[in-house]
Amino acid sequence: METQWNALIAWADVAVLRLAVAATVAIVLAWIAHRAAVLVLTRVTRGMPVAGTVVRFLRPAARWWLMFVALQLVWQGAPDTILAIDSIRHLNSVLLLACLSWMGIRAVAGVAQGVIDQYPLNVVDNLNARRIHTQARVLSRTVMVVIGLAGMALMLMTFPGARQFGTSLLASAGVVGLVVGMAAQPVFGNMIAGLQLALAQPIRLDDVLIVDGEWGRVESITGTYVVLAIWDQRRLIIPLRWFIENPFQNWTRTSSEIIGTVFLWTDYRIPMAPLRAECQRLCEASPEWDGRLCKLQVTEAGEHSMQLRLLATASDSGKAWDLRCFVREGLIAFIAREYPQYLPVTRAELRGELATPADMLPAMAPG
């Protein structure tokens, strides 16, 4: 009996050793096959930007997937008498499904990145590029979430306990479905809102938005929220559903060109012709002005002064802000230098007579 037991142990040791050697050979062959496939596919897709990006993104995941495929063939051919061989097979199957999900996610990310790379944002008119970037990022993230959930479900279904749990859930699908639906409403609501944003395109990457009085640019769009980069370097985080359910301003919906406004209050007697000439000169002197419009008008007549409005155009909102500041400073300096008596003043009666701005200038002087 002892002789037979020793023989069995010796056979088991030989079987484990052979299995280890076979697994090592399988890993080496998988690595060689991966290297060869990468070289061939890289050469084949050299003139195809999207396909080349997908190959580059798939390289790490494909290496592990090939390794686990080769190991699965080794484990399936191993004798059932080897200790814990069933657990090894099951673990390898789970890892194989995980790598397959990883490959699916990387493939989708590669397609999205390949499309994005063909539409750079650093051009003058990047409206179409921003549209493509937004659709590619939002749709790819949605598909990646679906692939990840499907992969996790497949991995869980390989465990008998998880299958029994799923069967019990199906048996009570009414109550459980209601509870799960209520709990997952924000998640699925944001996912559906993301699809709506990707297809309808009310906002895009790098769009200029006004949200709750805050001015900023769309920095990124994730699967659940939008990051708005505020002008003072703050970040406003907004759920995707908010853009579907609430109004907001989009200054770059169809074009980045915008009209800037400058308001001034002056005395009624200020001559408009020299002021209009100075406005035109200031606009032409500013590199931010795009040459489309520079117009000065009286838009309001108040009790003590009149309101002047200057309209000036720029190629984007950032340049429009700088143009407005430049023209406003120039007009104030021009009026103070050429027509200081026509700055807004408060009139009053002195000794029963109406005081004029000239009468009040000595009283307004410093000191």
MOJO-V295575 format. One record per backbone hydrogen bond with DSSP energy under -1.0 kcal/mol. CO is the residue of the C=O (numbers start at 1). NH is the residue of the N-H. If there is no record, write none. Layout:
co,nh
CO,NH
CO,NH
This chain:
co,nh
1,5
2,6
3,7
4,8
5,9
6,10
7,11
8,12
9,13
10,14
11,15
12,16
13,17
14,18
15,19
16,20
17,21
18,22
19,23
20,24
21,25
22,26
23,27
24,28
25,29
26,30
27,31
28,32
29,33
30,34
31,35
32,36
33,37
34,38
35,39
36,40
37,41
38,42
39,43
40,44
41,45
43,46
45,48
48,52
49,53
50,54
51,55
52,56
53,57
54,58
58,62
59,63
60,64
61,65
62,66
63,67
64,68
65,69
66,70
67,71
68,72
69,73
70,74
71,75
72,76
73,77
79,82
82,85
84,88
85,89
86,90
87,91
88,92
89,93
90,94
91,95
92,96
93,97
94,98
95,99
96,100
97,101
98,102
99,103
100,104
101,105
102,106
103,107
104,108
105,109
106,110
107,111
108,112
109,113
110,114
111,115
112,116
113,117
116,119
121,123
126,130
127,131
128,132
129,133
130,134
131,135
132,136
133,137
134,138
135,139
136,140
137,141
138,142
139,143
140,144
141,145
142,146
143,147
144,148
145,149
146,150
147,151
148,152
149,153
150,154
151,155
152,156
153,157
156,159
159,163
160,164
161,165
162,166
163,167
164,168
165,169
166,170
167,171
168,172
170,173
172,176
173,177
174,178
175,179
176,180
177,181
178,182
179,183
180,184
184,188
185,189
186,190
187,191
188,192
189,193
190,194
191,195
192,196
193,197
194,198
195,199
196,200
197,201
204,207
207,218
208,251
209,216
210,249
211,214
214,211
215,231
216,209
217,229
218,206
220,227
224,240
225,222
226,238
227,219
227,220
228,236
229,217
230,233
234,230
236,228
238,226
241,245
242,246
249,210
258,314
260,312
262,310
264,308
266,306
267,270
272,276
273,277
274,278
275,279
276,280
277,281
278,282
279,283
280,284
281,285
286,289
293,313
295,311
297,309
300,307
305,302
306,266
307,299
307,300
308,264
309,297
310,262
311,295
312,260
313,290
314,258
316,320
317,321
318,322
319,323
320,324
321,325
322,326
323,327
324,328
325,329
326,330
327,331
328,332
329,333
330,334
331,335
332,336
333,337
334,338
335,339
339,342
340,343
342,267
348,355
350,353
353,350
356,360
360,364
